[in-house]
Amino acid sequence: MTIFELWDERTGRAIGRWPTEAEALAVVRDLLDRGEVLTVAALVLRSADWGSAPETIAAGAELGARARKNEL
């Protein structure tokens, strides 16, 4: 089962885990809508399967653009 995590690079801590990438990206869009550009700049989206190393999907400005691109 794959999960999607948002990590804050400033603190080295996960801020949340979601079952789909779309749900994680919705959180990023919400942050952008609230003007939290610097917060998004410090975030990394990773996917992880149980028993395997996390894989980075996008970070910072690229993550923000990915969130906007996937807006419904």
Backbone as XML, in Angstrom:
<?xml version="1.0"?>
<chain id="A" units="angstrom">
  <residue number="1" name="MET">
    <atom name="N" x="0.843" y="-1.184" z="0.000"/>
    <atom name="CA" x="0.000" y="0.000" z="0.000"/>
    <atom name="C" x="0.886" y="1.244" z="0.000"/>
  </residue>
  <residue number="2" name="THR">
    <atom name="N" x="0.645" y="2.122" z="-0.932"/>
    <atom name="CA" x="1.410" y="3.358" z="-1.025"/>
    <atom name="C" x="0.741" y="4.451" z="-0.201"/>
  </residue>
  <residue number="3" name="ILE">
    <atom name="N" x="1.559" y="5.212" z="0.506"/>
    <atom name="CA" x="1.075" y="6.401" z="1.213"/>
    <atom name="C" x="1.862" y="7.599" z="0.700"/>
  </residue>
  <residue number="4" name="PHE">
    <atom name="N" x="1.299" y="8.767" z="0.871"/>
    <atom name="CA" x="1.929" y="10.005" z="0.429"/>
    <atom name="C" x="2.135" y="10.897" z="1.651"/>
  </residue>
  <residue number="5" name="GLU">
    <atom name="N" x="3.354" y="11.373" z="1.811"/>
    <atom name="CA" x="3.722" y="12.156" z="2.987"/>
    <atom name="C" x="4.238" y="13.521" z="2.571"/>
  </residue>
  <residue number="6" name="LEU">
    <atom name="N" x="3.887" y="14.525" z="3.348"/>
    <atom name="CA" x="4.483" y="15.850" z="3.198"/>
    <atom name="C" x="5.456" y="16.038" z="4.352"/>
  </residue>
  <residue number="7" name="TRP">
    <atom name="N" x="6.680" y="16.401" z="4.021"/>
    <atom name="CA" x="7.736" y="16.635" z="5.016"/>
    <atom name="C" x="8.155" y="18.084" z="4.979"/>
  </residue>
  <residue number="8" name="ASP">
    <atom name="N" x="8.408" y="18.653" z="6.135"/>
    <atom name="CA" x="8.934" y="20.007" z="6.262"/>
    <atom name="C" x="10.453" y="19.887" z="6.382"/>
  </residue>
  <residue number="9" name="GLU">
    <atom name="N" x="11.170" y="20.357" z="5.368"/>
    <atom name="CA" x="12.630" y="20.256" z="5.372"/>
    <atom name="C" x="13.277" y="21.080" z="6.476"/>
  </residue>
  <residue number="10" name="ARG">
    <atom name="N" x="12.582" y="22.122" z="6.934"/>
    <atom name="CA" x="13.155" y="22.959" z="7.996"/>
    <atom name="C" x="13.240" y="22.202" z="9.308"/>
  </residue>
  <residue number="11" name="THR">
    <atom name="N" x="12.238" y="21.385" z="9.579"/>
    <atom name="CA" x="12.192" y="20.672" z="10.858"/>
    <atom name="C" x="12.553" y="19.191" z="10.727"/>
  </residue>
  <residue number="12" name="GLY">
    <atom name="N" x="12.527" y="18.681" z="9.500"/>
    <atom name="CA" x="12.791" y="17.263" z="9.291"/>
    <atom name="C" x="11.665" y="16.366" z="9.777"/>
  </residue>
  <residue number="13" name="ARG">
    <atom name="N" x="10.469" y="16.922" z="9.861"/>
    <atom name="CA" x="9.324" y="16.168" z="10.375"/>
    <atom name="C" x="8.214" y="16.069" z="9.327"/>
  </residue>
  <residue number="14" name="ALA">
    <atom name="N" x="7.519" y="14.956" z="9.371"/>
    <atom name="CA" x="6.342" y="14.783" z="8.518"/>
    <atom name="C" x="5.211" y="15.643" z="9.070"/>
  </residue>
  <residue number="15" name="ILE">
    <atom name="N" x="4.485" y="16.302" z="8.176"/>
    <atom name="CA" x="3.329" y="17.087" z="8.630"/>
    <atom name="C" x="2.031" y="16.342" z="8.387"/>
  </residue>
  <residue number="16" name="GLY">
    <atom name="N" x="2.093" y="15.246" z="7.636"/>
    <atom name="CA" x="0.892" y="14.448" z="7.416"/>
    <atom name="C" x="1.115" y="13.342" z="6.414"/>
  </residue>
  <residue number="17" name="ARG">
    <atom name="N" x="0.186" y="12.383" z="6.444"/>
    <atom name="CA" x="0.214" y="11.238" z="5.539"/>
    <atom name="C" x="-1.184" y="11.046" z="4.962"/>
  </residue>
  <residue number="18" name="TRP">
    <atom name="N" x="-1.259" y="10.752" z="3.660"/>
    <atom name="CA" x="-2.528" y="10.584" z="2.987"/>
    <atom name="C" x="-2.498" y="9.338" z="2.108"/>
  </residue>
  <residue number="19" name="PRO">
    <atom name="N" x="-3.664" y="8.745" z="1.843"/>
    <atom name="CA" x="-3.706" y="7.545" z="1.011"/>
    <atom name="C" x="-3.556" y="7.825" z="-0.485"/>
  </residue>
  <residue number="20" name="THR">
    <atom name="N" x="-3.760" y="9.093" z="-0.907"/>
    <atom name="CA" x="-3.598" y="9.430" z="-2.325"/>
    <atom name="C" x="-2.760" y="10.701" z="-2.481"/>
  </residue>
  <residue number="21" name="GLU">
    <atom name="N" x="-2.114" y="10.787" z="-3.623"/>
    <atom name="CA" x="-1.342" y="12.000" z="-3.928"/>
    <atom name="C" x="-2.267" y="13.203" z="-4.029"/>
  </residue>
  <residue number="22" name="ALA">
    <atom name="N" x="-3.446" y="13.006" z="-4.604"/>
    <atom name="CA" x="-4.399" y="14.111" z="-4.773"/>
    <atom name="C" x="-4.759" y="14.750" z="-3.433"/>
  </residue>
  <residue number="23" name="GLU">
    <atom name="N" x="-4.925" y="13.941" z="-2.398"/>
    <atom name="CA" x="-5.254" y="14.482" z="-1.075"/>
    <atom name="C" x="-4.095" y="15.296" z="-0.501"/>
  </residue>
  <residue number="24" name="ALA">
    <atom name="N" x="-2.888" y="14.816" z="-0.697"/>
    <atom name="CA" x="-1.716" y="15.560" z="-0.222"/>
    <atom name="C" x="-1.575" y="16.877" z="-0.989"/>
  </residue>
  <residue number="25" name="LEU">
    <atom name="N" x="-1.812" y="16.830" z="-2.294"/>
    <atom name="CA" x="-1.710" y="18.049" z="-3.098"/>
    <atom name="C" x="-2.799" y="19.051" z="-2.734"/>
  </residue>
  <residue number="26" name="ALA">
    <atom name="N" x="-3.948" y="18.584" z="-2.311"/>
    <atom name="CA" x="-5.015" y="19.494" z="-1.871"/>
    <atom name="C" x="-4.569" y="20.289" z="-0.653"/>
  </residue>
  <residue number="27" name="VAL">
    <atom name="N" x="-3.793" y="19.672" z="0.232"/>
    <atom name="CA" x="-3.259" y="20.376" z="1.404"/>
    <atom name="C" x="-2.293" y="21.465" z="0.947"/>
  </residue>
  <residue number="28" name="VAL">
    <atom name="N" x="-1.464" y="21.152" z="-0.035"/>
    <atom name="CA" x="-0.517" y="22.139" z="-0.565"/>
    <atom name="C" x="-1.275" y="23.303" z="-1.200"/>
  </residue>
  <residue number="29" name="ARG">
    <atom name="N" x="-2.316" y="22.998" z="-1.982"/>
    <atom name="CA" x="-3.126" y="24.066" z="-2.588"/>
    <atom name="C" x="-3.748" y="24.952" z="-1.522"/>
  </residue>
  <residue number="30" name="ASP">
    <atom name="N" x="-4.239" y="24.344" z="-0.450"/>
    <atom name="CA" x="-4.826" y="25.119" z="0.642"/>
    <atom name="C" x="-3.799" y="26.071" z="1.243"/>
  </residue>
  <residue number="31" name="LEU">
    <atom name="N" x="-2.582" y="25.580" z="1.444"/>
    <atom name="CA" x="-1.516" y="26.449" z="1.967"/>
    <atom name="C" x="-1.237" y="27.607" z="1.010"/>
  </residue>
  <residue number="32" name="LEU">
    <atom name="N" x="-1.180" y="27.312" z="-0.284"/>
    <atom name="CA" x="-0.935" y="28.374" z="-1.271"/>
    <atom name="C" x="-2.076" y="29.387" z="-1.278"/>
  </residue>
  <residue number="33" name="ASP">
    <atom name="N" x="-3.304" y="28.894" z="-1.193"/>
    <atom name="CA" x="-4.472" y="29.783" z="-1.173"/>
    <atom name="C" x="-4.455" y="30.712" z="0.032"/>
  </residue>
  <residue number="34" name="ARG">
    <atom name="N" x="-3.848" y="30.272" z="1.131"/>
    <atom name="CA" x="-3.742" y="31.091" z="2.338"/>
    <atom name="C" x="-2.492" y="31.966" z="2.333"/>
  </residue>
  <residue number="35" name="GLY">
    <atom name="N" x="-1.726" y="31.930" z="1.239"/>
    <atom name="CA" x="-0.537" y="32.771" z="1.128"/>
    <atom name="C" x="0.693" y="32.199" z="1.805"/>
  </residue>
  <residue number="36" name="GLU">
    <atom name="N" x="0.694" y="30.916" z="2.104"/>
    <atom name="CA" x="1.806" y="30.271" z="2.795"/>
    <atom name="C" x="2.873" y="29.781" z="1.807"/>
  </residue>
  <residue number="37" name="VAL">
    <atom name="N" x="3.328" y="30.676" z="0.948"/>
    <atom name="CA" x="4.303" y="30.322" z="-0.097"/>
    <atom name="C" x="5.614" y="29.840" z="0.512"/>
  </residue>
  <residue number="38" name="LEU">
    <atom name="N" x="6.087" y="30.494" z="1.567"/>
    <atom name="CA" x="7.349" y="30.081" z="2.192"/>
    <atom name="C" x="7.218" y="28.713" z="2.862"/>
  </residue>
  <residue number="39" name="THR">
    <atom name="N" x="6.061" y="28.414" z="3.387"/>
    <atom name="CA" x="5.840" y="27.091" z="3.961"/>
    <atom name="C" x="5.923" y="26.026" z="2.878"/>
  </residue>
  <residue number="40" name="VAL">
    <atom name="N" x="5.245" y="26.257" z="1.753"/>
    <atom name="CA" x="5.275" y="25.306" z="0.639"/>
    <atom name="C" x="6.693" y="25.157" z="0.102"/>
  </residue>
  <residue number="41" name="ALA">
    <atom name="N" x="7.455" y="26.237" z="0.084"/>
    <atom name="CA" x="8.832" y="26.176" z="-0.412"/>
    <atom name="C" x="9.692" y="25.209" z="0.398"/>
  </residue>
  <residue number="42" name="ALA">
    <atom name="N" x="9.311" y="24.947" z="1.642"/>
    <atom name="CA" x="10.078" y="24.059" z="2.516"/>
    <atom name="C" x="9.533" y="22.633" z="2.537"/>
  </residue>
  <residue number="43" name="LEU">
    <atom name="N" x="8.487" y="22.350" z="1.748"/>
    <atom name="CA" x="7.864" y="21.035" z="1.789"/>
    <atom name="C" x="8.400" y="20.095" z="0.720"/>
  </residue>
  <residue number="44" name="VAL">
    <atom name="N" x="8.359" y="18.815" z="1.050"/>
    <atom name="CA" x="8.722" y="17.738" z="0.125"/>
    <atom name="C" x="7.586" y="16.723" z="0.155"/>
  </residue>
  <residue number="45" name="LEU">
    <atom name="N" x="7.130" y="16.321" z="-1.033"/>
    <atom name="CA" x="6.128" y="15.265" z="-1.146"/>
    <atom name="C" x="6.842" y="13.970" z="-1.474"/>
  </residue>
  <residue number="46" name="ARG">
    <atom name="N" x="6.599" y="12.951" z="-0.654"/>
    <atom name="CA" x="7.225" y="11.642" z="-0.854"/>
    <atom name="C" x="6.145" y="10.567" z="-0.886"/>
  </residue>
  <residue number="47" name="SER">
    <atom name="N" x="6.446" y="9.518" z="-1.652"/>
    <atom name="CA" x="5.585" y="8.337" z="-1.622"/>
    <atom name="C" x="6.377" y="7.220" z="-0.967"/>
  </residue>
  <residue number="48" name="ALA">
    <atom name="N" x="5.661" y="6.345" z="-0.291"/>
    <atom name="CA" x="6.327" y="5.221" z="0.363"/>
    <atom name="C" x="5.415" y="4.010" z="0.344"/>
  </residue>
  <residue number="49" name="ASP">
    <atom name="N" x="6.006" y="2.898" z="0.042"/>
    <atom name="CA" x="5.336" y="1.610" z="0.184"/>
    <atom name="C" x="5.884" y="0.984" z="1.442"/>
  </residue>
  <residue number="50" name="TRP">
    <atom name="N" x="5.066" y="0.248" z="2.138"/>
    <atom name="CA" x="5.535" y="-0.397" z="3.353"/>
    <atom name="C" x="6.707" y="-1.302" z="3.003"/>
  </residue>
  <residue number="51" name="GLY">
    <atom name="N" x="7.801" y="-1.134" z="3.724"/>
    <atom name="CA" x="8.967" y="-1.971" z="3.534"/>
    <atom name="C" x="9.961" y="-1.459" z="2.508"/>
  </residue>
  <residue number="52" name="SER">
    <atom name="N" x="9.702" y="-0.296" z="1.907"/>
    <atom name="CA" x="10.657" y="0.267" z="0.948"/>
    <atom name="C" x="10.977" y="1.709" z="1.316"/>
  </residue>
  <residue number="53" name="ALA">
    <atom name="N" x="12.066" y="2.200" z="0.783"/>
    <atom name="CA" x="12.502" y="3.570" z="1.064"/>
    <atom name="C" x="11.556" y="4.577" z="0.409"/>
  </residue>
  <residue number="54" name="PRO">
    <atom name="N" x="11.324" y="5.717" z="1.075"/>
    <atom name="CA" x="10.480" y="6.765" z="0.483"/>
    <atom name="C" x="11.092" y="7.298" z="-0.811"/>
  </residue>
  <residue number="55" name="GLU">
    <atom name="N" x="10.240" y="7.706" z="-1.716"/>
    <atom name="CA" x="10.667" y="8.261" z="-2.998"/>
    <atom name="C" x="10.137" y="9.689" z="-3.119"/>
  </residue>
  <residue number="56" name="THR">
    <atom name="N" x="11.027" y="10.646" z="-3.405"/>
    <atom name="CA" x="10.612" y="12.039" z="-3.547"/>
    <atom name="C" x="9.860" y="12.227" z="-4.860"/>
  </residue>
  <residue number="57" name="ILE">
    <atom name="N" x="8.704" y="12.870" z="-4.774"/>
    <atom name="CA" x="7.890" y="13.173" z="-5.947"/>
    <atom name="C" x="8.146" y="14.604" z="-6.405"/>
  </residue>
  <residue number="58" name="ALA">
    <atom name="N" x="8.100" y="15.547" z="-5.469"/>
    <atom name="CA" x="8.317" y="16.964" z="-5.798"/>
    <atom name="C" x="8.622" y="17.726" z="-4.517"/>
  </residue>
  <residue number="59" name="ALA">
    <atom name="N" x="9.277" y="18.868" z="-4.678"/>
    <atom name="CA" x="9.635" y="19.706" z="-3.529"/>
    <atom name="C" x="9.551" y="21.173" z="-3.919"/>
  </residue>
  <residue number="60" name="GLY">
    <atom name="N" x="9.326" y="22.017" z="-2.917"/>
    <atom name="CA" x="9.373" y="23.462" z="-3.085"/>
    <atom name="C" x="8.456" y="23.988" z="-4.173"/>
  </residue>
  <residue number="61" name="ALA">
    <atom name="N" x="9.014" y="24.844" z="-5.035"/>
    <atom name="CA" x="8.228" y="25.478" z="-6.097"/>
    <atom name="C" x="7.639" y="24.442" z="-7.051"/>
  </residue>
  <residue number="62" name="GLU">
    <atom name="N" x="8.387" y="23.382" z="-7.311"/>
    <atom name="CA" x="7.884" y="22.311" z="-8.182"/>
    <atom name="C" x="6.645" y="21.653" z="-7.557"/>
  </residue>
  <residue number="63" name="LEU">
    <atom name="N" x="6.662" y="21.490" z="-6.250"/>
    <atom name="CA" x="5.511" y="20.928" z="-5.539"/>
    <atom name="C" x="4.310" y="21.857" z="-5.658"/>
  </residue>
  <residue number="64" name="GLY">
    <atom name="N" x="4.540" y="23.147" z="-5.491"/>
    <atom name="CA" x="3.452" y="24.116" z="-5.636"/>
    <atom name="C" x="2.847" y="24.087" z="-7.032"/>
  </residue>
  <residue number="65" name="ALA">
    <atom name="N" x="3.703" y="24.015" z="-8.041"/>
    <atom name="CA" x="3.210" y="23.953" z="-9.431"/>
    <atom name="C" x="2.450" y="22.661" z="-9.665"/>
  </residue>
  <residue number="66" name="ARG">
    <atom name="N" x="2.928" y="21.556" z="-9.115"/>
    <atom name="CA" x="2.245" y="20.269" z="-9.267"/>
    <atom name="C" x="0.858" y="20.327" z="-8.611"/>
  </residue>
  <residue number="67" name="ALA">
    <atom name="N" x="0.782" y="20.962" z="-7.455"/>
    <atom name="CA" x="-0.510" y="21.092" z="-6.765"/>
    <atom name="C" x="-1.491" y="21.916" z="-7.594"/>
  </residue>
  <residue number="68" name="ARG">
    <atom name="N" x="-1.025" y="22.999" z="-8.160"/>
    <atom name="CA" x="-1.893" y="23.853" z="-8.987"/>
    <atom name="C" x="-2.314" y="23.125" z="-10.262"/>
  </residue>
  <residue number="69" name="LYS">
    <atom name="N" x="-1.408" y="22.374" z="-10.845"/>
    <atom name="CA" x="-1.694" y="21.637" z="-12.083"/>
    <atom name="C" x="-2.770" y="20.584" z="-11.836"/>
  </residue>
  <residue number="70" name="ASN">
    <atom name="N" x="-2.786" y="19.993" z="-10.668"/>
    <atom name="CA" x="-3.730" y="18.926" z="-10.349"/>
    <atom name="C" x="-4.999" y="19.444" z="-9.691"/>
  </residue>
  <residue number="71" name="GLU">
    <atom name="N" x="-5.199" y="20.745" z="-9.744"/>
    <atom name="CA" x="-6.404" y="21.347" z="-9.160"/>
    <atom name="C" x="-7.617" y="20.935" z="-9.981"/>
  </residue>
  <residue number="72" name="LEU">
    <atom name="N" x="-8.668" y="20.569" z="-9.294"/>
    <atom name="CA" x="-9.892" y="20.149" z="-10.005"/>
    <atom name="C" x="-10.859" y="21.285" z="-10.120"/>
  </residue>
</chain>
